[in-house]
Amino acid sequence: MITASGPRAEVEALAGPEARRLAFPDGTLLPGLVDAHVHLALDAGPDPVAALLAASDTELYAAMAARAEQLLATGVTTVRDLGDRGGLAVRLREEIAAGRLRGPRVLAAGTPLTAPGGHCWFFGGEVEGEDAIREAVRRNAASGADLIKVMATGGGITKGGPPTWQSQFTEPELRAVVEEARRAGLPVAAHAHGTDGIAAAVAAGVDTIEHCTWTARHGFDVREDLVAAMAARAIAVCPAASPDWEGFAERFGTHRAEEMFRRIGRMARSGVRLLPGTDAGVPRAVFDGFVSSLEFFEHIGMTPPEIIDAATAGAADALNLTHDTGRLTPGHRADLLVVDGDPLTDLNSLRTVRLVLAAGPALHPD
């Protein structure tokens, strides 16, 4: 826990002679970073689903632990894991919290809800009908999930699954997800690419929308009334910009990608809170590329100070961690990052990590 903060002379005067002293005269101390969208169960390779299905739980858990430590080494001290198999992310969360493994604090969604044969069916969360939906939410809550994840639309990595623009659940079904999650005291994150799915998620009252690319059967369909509703209701959006977002633009088509990027920037300017997230685990979304994902926000018009705020205090606020992390404030967890240079003027400084603390022993990546 942080016990004091301020100018070095003032803080040092409060420390006893036995206190360890570290000095980084050319560095910057800032709160640990928050990656709001990862999949520790996926390997970021060309076919992460095949790799997942081929791995035993023992093999998968070891790989997830290694990926968590990789995230920590880049300065990420909190992650939301938005879908895993068999509760392994909850188990990993507990092992890290107990100090038996090194990694960031994990907010685990457990098994994401999806339609039969739907996006990410391979995690084991296929449900049909409101009764099954409510039971799945209760089951995730009982297993120790920190939040509920629902696949409101199709997605890109599920071969043979519904397209990204297609809805998987009706508005009443999404309301059932939210109602049951609220009874358990849990927030809801909705994976939603398509505009119809975004509309249903907003109407249902979810807490965050993941991706939010406004896709339609043909092209894009941004609804300004929904953007205004998200801003008014404090529904945050995590674009889940891959560290390989520039490569995505080349593959997707630069013109179409830039149109999508502009829409994300316009949401931010309309008052929608954007959350940084890498979608780490899907193809090319590596676990040590968080800074590259942050540079996406610079590309859409945010300044380095705005981006640092979004990746620290802003993300903590959106994830209900306001009083626990994201700030250099006495009483908060000692989630701390030291880098060379000044990331408020150059985000590239975040790549020169000198020290990371995640409520525990210091990690010196170099």
N, C-alpha and C positions, 0 to 999 in steps of 0.2 A: 504494500500500500504506500502511496505517496504521503509522506508526513509533513513536507514543507516544500515550497517552491519560491523562486525569486532570484535576485542577484546572488552570485556565488558567495560573496562575503557574508551576506545575511544568513544564507542557508548553512554555510560552513560553521558559523558561530554557534549554531544549534546542535551540531554533531559532536559526539564525544570523541576522545582521542583514538578509540578503537575502530571508529568508522572507516571503511575503505573509501579512498578518494581517487576519483578518475578525472582526468582533464582532457578535453578535446578543444583546444583553443581555436582551431580553424573549422570547427564543426557546428552543427545545429542540433539542438535537442527538440524533439517534437513528440506528440503522442504516437503510439503504435498505430499502424494503418489497419483499415477494415476492408476486407474483400467480401462483399456481400453476396457473391454467387460463385460457389465452387461445387465440384463433384469429385470428392476424394476417391470414390470408387472407380472412376474412369481414368485411363492412362494417357490421354491426350495424343494417342497414336492414330494411325490412319483408320483403324476399326476398333474403337474402344469398347463397343458393345460385344464383339466377338471375344475380345480379351477378358471382359467381365464374365461372360458366360463360361469361359474355359477355366477360370480361376476357382480354386476352392476357397472357402471362407478364411482359412488360415493364410493362404497366399495373398488373398485380397486385403486382409487386415494389415499384414506386414507392409504391403505396398501403400496402403492409405497412411500408415504411420510415417513412412518415408516421405510421402508427399506433404504431409503436415509439417514436418521439420524443414522441408525445402521452402515452404511458404514463410515460416518463421524467420529463416535466414535472410529473406528479402525485406524484413521489417513489418510483415503482416502479423498482427497480434490477436486479431479476431476474424473468424470466417463464419459465414452461413453455408453449411453444407445442404444443398437443396435436392437431395435424393440419393439414397444409398440402398443397399440390399441387407436385409436381415438385421437391421439395427446396429450395424457395425460402427456407424458414425457416433452413435450414442455411447457405445463401449469405448471408442477412442476418446471422446470428450472426457469421460470419467478417468481414463488412464492419464491423460494430460493434466487434468485438474488435480489428480493425486500426486503428480510429480514423477510418475513412473515412466512417462514418455515426454519428449520435448516437442512442443508445437504450440500453435495459437489456441486461444479459447475457441471452441467449436460450438456453434449454435446449429443443432441437428434437426432436420425436418423428418428424418426417418424415411418411410416408404411413401413416395408421392402417389396421389390418387390420379388414376387415368381411366379412360374408357376401355372396354374389352378390345384388345389388339391395338390400343392407342399409343400415343407417344410415351416412350419409356416404360412400356409394359413389362420389360425385362427386370425391373426392380421388384415386381410382385404386387403392385398396387391396383390391379384391375378391379373396377367396381361398376355396377349397373343398378340404377334406381336409388331413390332417396334413403331407403332403409340401409342398403349396403354402404352407401356413402357415409351415413352417420356412424355406422358400426366401424368403418375403417378409420374415421377420425378418432373415435373413442379408443380404438386399438393403438393408434399411434401415440395418443396422449398417455395411455397406460404404460407404454413402453419407454416413456421418458423423453419424447420429442419436445423440442423447444418451440416449434412452430409447425404449421400444417402447410404442405405444398400440394397444389392441385394443378393439373395440366388442363387449362381451360381450352387450349387449341392444340393442333398438331405441332410437330417440331421437326428439326432437320436430320437428326441422327438415327431416327427409327425407320429402318428399311421396310417398305410396304405399309407404313403407317399413314395417317391422314396428313394432307398438306398443311403447311403452317397457317394458312388463312382459315382453315376449317375448325369450327367449334366442336368441342367434345362433350360439353355439358350445357344444359339449359340454365337460364338465370335462376329458376327455382332450385335447381340442383346445387348451383354455386351458393345460393343462400343457405341451403342445408349445411354445406361445408362450413360456412362462416358461423352459423348459429351454434353448431356443435363445437366448433373450436372455441367460441366465446365461452361456452359453458365450462370448458377446461382451462380457460384463461390463456389461450394461445392465439397468436396472430396468424394470419393466412397470407401466403405468397402465391400468386397466380401466374403461372407461365401462360402468356397470351401474346401471340404475334398478330392474329387476325383482328380486324376492327370489331366484328360481331362479338368475339370472345372478350375483347377489352371492354366493350359496352356492358356485357353481362357481369364481368368481374367488378366493374365500378358500381353497378346497380346493387350487386350483392354485398358490397361493403368490405372488400378485401383490404389488406394493409399495404401490400406492395404488388406491383405488376412487373413481371420479369420480361425483358426484351421489348415489348410494346412497339413493334415495328409498323403497325397500322397496315398490314397487308390485306389485300382483298383478292378475289378470284383473278382479277386483272389489275395489276398495278397496286397503288396505295390509296387509302381512303381515310384521311385524318378528319376527325370530327372535333371541331373547336369546342362544342358544348361538353364533350367528355374531357378535354384538356382542362377546361375551366372547373369541371367537377372534381377532377383529381387534385387540382391546386386548392380548391376550397375545402376538400375533405382530408387534406394532408395524406393522400395516397401517393407514396413515393414510387418512382420508376427506376428499376435497375436495368439499363440497356444491355448489361452483360457483354460489354465490348471486349472481344477476344484480344489478347496481346498481338495477334496476327491480323488486326483490323485492316491494315493497309493491304495485306495479301488478300483478305476477303473482298476488298473493293475491286481488286484486279480480277478476281475470279467471278465475282457477281456482276461486274460491269461498272466502270468508274462512275458513269452518269447516274445509274440507278442507285448505287451505293451512296453517292453524295446527296442525292435527293432524300434518302433515308436518314443520313446523318444530319441534314439541315432540319428535318422534322424533330429530331431529338433535341437539337439546340433550341428550336423554337419552343418546345415544351419547357425547357429550363427558363427561358426568358418570360414565359407565361406564368411562372411561379410554381411549377412542379419541381419537387425535390428530386434530384438525380442521385442515385447511389452507385458508387464504383464497384464493379464486379468483373471478373475475368471469364466466367464460364469455364474455369480451369477443369480439364479432363476431357472435354470434347476435342475433336481433331484440331491440332495446332494451337490449342489453348493451354500453354505450358504453365507449370506451377511456379516458375520463377520470373514471370513476365508482367507482374502487377504494374510496374512503372510504365510499360508500353501501353497498357490499358488506360492509365491515367492520362497519357499523352493524347488519347482519343478525345478526352474532354477539352484539352487545349485546342485540338483541331476544330471543334464545334463552337469555339468562341469563349470558353471559360478561361479565366486568368489563373496563374499558379496559386495565388492565395485562395481563390475560390475552390480550386481543386483540392488543395491540402485540407481545407475546411470540410469539404464533402467527404474526404477519405478518413476523417478523424471525428470531430465533434458532430458534423452533420449526419454521418452514418450512425454514430452512437445514438443520436436523438431519434432517428427513424426506426432503429431496431430496439427501442425501449431500454437503452443502456446509458441514458443521459447522466445518471448519478453514479456510474460505475467506471466508465472508460471514455476515451476520446479527448480528454483535457488534462493539462498539467496542473491539477488542482489537488490540494490536500484532501485525503479521504477517498480519492479515486484509486483504482488498481494501478500498480506500477507497470503499466503497458507503455513502454518508452522506446524511442528510436533515436539513435545518434547517427548522423550522416556528415560527410565532408561537404563543405560549401553551404549554399543557401537555397533550399528548394522553393522558397517564396519568390525567387527570381529565375530559377532554372530547375525544372523538374528532374533533369538528368542527375542532379545531386543525390537524389534518392537511390541511385544505383551504387553509391559508395557507402555502403553500410559499415559502420564501425562498431556499433553496439545495439543489441536488442534485449529488452526485458519484457517478458509476458507473465507478470505476476509471479515471477520465480527467478531462478538463477540466470545470470547474464549470459548471453550468447555473443561471442565475438566471431562473426563470419570470416574475418581475415586472419 
